[in-house]
């Protein structure tokens, strides 16, 4: 019950009937959400490193080679 209360506090739209929710779900400005997004994008996925690799591909500092 406490986890349901926390979910409803952070994501009130998640508790709504999905038939009544239309359009994109807004990401709330909540400390738990900010921490999760920082962890996922910064630590787990390394978005900054990915952006560097994409920039290096565009600037042709990295060559992409497909091998079968």
Secondary structure, 3 states (H helix, E strand, C coil): CHHHHHHHHHCHHHHCCCCCCCCCCCCCCCHHHHHHHHHHHHHHCCHHHHHHHHHHHHCCCCCCCCCC
